[in-house]
Amino acid sequence: MSWTSGLVKLVLGFVIAITLLISGSVALALIFINRASSPPPKPIFANDSSAVKKTANITKPKTSIATKNAPKSKPSPSLASGSYPARVTWNQGLSLRSEPSLDAERIGSLDYNQKIVVLQQSKDEKWQQIRLDDSELQGWVKAGNTERE
C-alpha cells in the first residue's frame, strides 16, 4: 500500500507542476499581448513647448504659437483654385515640413482634428501643401492624413 500512495503523490505532483507552468505561461503571454496592443504615446520633440502640447497648435523651432497668441485671421472666403478646407484625421497628429520629403526640416506640428486649408498636392500625390486655418504658416504633410470638410 505504501508504494501506491507514493505513486499517487508523484502523479499528483506532476499534475500540479504542469498546471502551474501552463497558467504562468498564459498569464505572461496575456501581459505581453496587452502591452504590445496599446499604441505608444505621442512623441514629444525637443522644440515642442508645454503650451503647444496642451493646445496642439503649430510649433516653430525655438518659438511657439499658442492658441491665445495666434492671429485670428480667417482664410479668405474665395480660396485659390484647387484649395479646400480640411482637418487632420491622423489621431497622433502630423509633422509639418518645409518641403515634401521626410528628410525636410520639421517646422511644426498639427494636432488631431485641427482645421487646415489644403493648397495643393505634390506631383507624386504623396504630400499635401497646407496652410493653417488661423494663420499664414504653410508647410507640407503626408497625404491621406487629412479629410475634406
PyMOL commands that set and color helices and strands:
alter all, ss='L'
color gray80, all
select helices_A, chain A and resi 2-37+50-55
alter helices_A, ss='H'
color red, helices_A
select strands_A, chain A and resi 59-60+63-64+84-88+94-97+106-110+115-121+127-132+138-142+146-148
alter strands_A, ss='S'
color yellow, strands_A
deselect
rebuild
show_as cartoon
